[in-house]
Amino acid sequence: MNQRLAVLGAGNMGEAVLAGALSGGWAASDVVATVRTEAKAQHLRETYQVATTSDNAAAVRGAGLVLVGVKPKDVGALLEEVAPALDPSAVVVTVAAGLPTTFYEERLPAGLPVVRTVPNTPAAIGAGITAIAPGASATDAHLEAVEHLLAGTGAVVRAAEKDLDAVTAISGSGPAYVFHVADALAEAGVLLGLTRDVARRLATQTLLGASRLLDESGEHPVILREKVTSPGGTTAAGLRELDDRAVRAAFVAAAAAARDRARELAG
């Protein structure tokens, strides 16, 4: 498979994957990104030194990997535009939420492999996690090519396509939940008398450190929580309030709502 990469729609997620791929060793000279505005094109050229164009069909010609990064509502029209120009050996990789691989396969040349992915925005700094699932014509070799593309974005896991809406709800939308918690912790600090700068730094580093400890220790979250929680202590008092206010149930409900929305986007 040739190493030319076409990124169709370098929005937040498309750019995150592009940045991660480049940081993982992908050559900028082998990348072309499509954009709608000259301001975005200039940003990509100056930041990543990649070629840009507004012509999707031109971008995919000769590309071995084609990343579909446009919004779900725009995917159908995009596929009609690029289908005649795709190389027969190309692999189409999608980051669009909700749309199944069959949606692509019905609009692309027969037998063209499609790999559906669910990345998240920390991919832009190499700290993301992406779940990937093959379409009907995608082989292990195609999955390995996509794993190579995404290696610089963070961890990559394989999943069944039927589980990708749940993945979207947890890791795809998850960074927003974490940012929401960070903002809440920082605001709590301000209400308790801390300056905004100190409160934000405390919240950010606490989340970072707790995540690293969870990852590197290999211990279950409950065990780590118990190590912080002394009987009758300050943490126990705080956790009681979270339980009384059904914070755990709220996270479950949020994930279910995100999953349901992903299903709705699939039509």
VENNOR-V143345 format. One record per residue. SS is DSSP state (~ for helix, > for strand, _ for the rest). PSI is psi in whole degrees, -180 to 180 (NA if undefined). BURIAL is 1 if it has 9 or more other ideal C-beta (glycine too) atoms within 8 Angstrom, else 0. Layout:
SS&PSI&BURIAL  SS&PSI&BURIAL
//
This chain:
_&132&0  _&157&0  _&12&1  _&131&1  >&127&1  >&123&1  >&107&1  >&99&1  _&85&1  _&60&1  _&-156&1  ~&-49&0  ~&-40&1  ~&-42&1  ~&-36&1  ~&-44&1  ~&-41&1  ~&-48&1  ~&-43&1  ~&-41&1  ~&-44&1  ~&-41&1  ~&-23&0  _&1&1  _&-2&0  _&135&1  _&128&0  ~&-31&1  ~&-14&0  ~&13&0  >&136&1  >&137&1  >&140&1  >&142&1  _&164&1  _&-22&0  _&151&0  ~&-32&0  ~&-43&0  ~&-40&1  ~&-44&1  ~&-41&0  ~&-47&0  ~&-41&1  ~&-44&1  ~&-35&0  ~&-40&0  ~&-8&1  _&35&0  _&158&1  >&150&0  >&156&1  >&161&1  _&1&0  _&102&0  ~&-41&1  ~&-42&1  ~&-36&0  ~&-36&1  ~&-15&1  _&120&0  _&3&0  _&134&1  _&-30&1  >&130&1  >&112&1  >&119&1  >&110&1  _&13&1  _&170&1  _&150&0  ~&-38&1  ~&-19&0  ~&-4&1  ~&-44&1  ~&-49&0  ~&-38&0  ~&-44&1  ~&-39&1  ~&-35&0  ~&-41&0  ~&-18&1  ~&-46&1  ~&-20&0  ~&-8&0  _&140&1  _&139&1  _&-23&0  _&6&0  _&153&1  >&126&1  >&125&1  >&126&1  >&141&1  _&7&1  _&132&1  _&139&1  _&-37&1  _&125&1  _&164&0  ~&-30&1  ~&-30&0  ~&-41&1  ~&-45&1  ~&-31&1  _&-17&0  _&-3&1  _&164&1  _&142&0  _&135&0  _&-6&0  _&126&1  >&139&1  >&134&1  >&122&1  >&135&1  >&151&1  >&92&1  _&-179&1  _&166&1  ~&-27&1  ~&-7&1  ~&-29&1  ~&-23&1  ~&18&0  _&17&1  _&22&0  >&-179&1  >&134&1  >&130&1  >&138&1  >&147&1  >&138&1  >&149&1  _&-172&1  _&-33&0  _&0&1  _&131&1  _&177&0  ~&-37&0  ~&-40&0  ~&-41&1  ~&-39&1  ~&-38&0  ~&-40&1  ~&-38&1  ~&-38&1  ~&-42&0  ~&-41&1  ~&-2&1  ~&-36&0  ~&-5&1  ~&-11&1  >&-148&1  >&150&0  >&131&1  >&148&0  >&143&0  _&159&1  _&143&0  ~&-32&1  ~&-19&0  ~&-2&1  ~&-26&1  ~&-37&1  ~&-39&1  ~&-44&1  ~&-41&1  ~&-31&1  ~&-66&1  ~&-31&1  ~&-50&1  _&-15&1  ~&-42&1  ~&-36&1  ~&-37&0  ~&-43&1  ~&-43&1  ~&-35&0  ~&-43&0  ~&-42&1  ~&-44&1  ~&-40&1  ~&-43&0  ~&-43&1  ~&-42&1  ~&-37&1  ~&-40&1  ~&-41&1  ~&-43&1  ~&-26&0  _&4&0  _&-1&0  _&156&1  _&158&0  ~&-39&0  ~&-48&0  ~&-43&1  ~&-43&1  ~&-42&1  ~&-40&0  ~&-45&1  ~&-46&1  ~&-49&1  ~&-32&0  ~&-44&1  ~&-42&1  ~&-49&0  ~&-41&0  ~&-40&1  ~&-43&0  ~&-42&0  ~&-42&1  ~&-43&1  ~&-47&0  ~&-26&0  ~&-29&0  _&6&0  _&155&0  _&144&0  ~&-35&0  ~&-41&0  ~&-44&0  ~&-38&1  ~&-42&1  ~&-32&0  ~&-25&0  ~&-22&0  _&98&1  _&143&0  _&127&0  _&12&0  _&-170&0  ~&-42&0  ~&-40&1  ~&-40&1  ~&-42&0  ~&-43&0  ~&-35&1  ~&-41&0  ~&-42&0  ~&-41&1  ~&-41&1  ~&-30&0  _&11&0  _&41&0  ~&-40&0  ~&-46&0  ~&-34&0  ~&-39&0  ~&-42&1  ~&-44&0  ~&-39&0  ~&-44&1  ~&-41&1  ~&-40&1  ~&-41&1  ~&-42&1  ~&-45&1  ~&-38&0  ~&-38&1  ~&-40&1  ~&-38&1  ~&-38&0  ~&-25&1  _&-11&1  _&NA&0
//
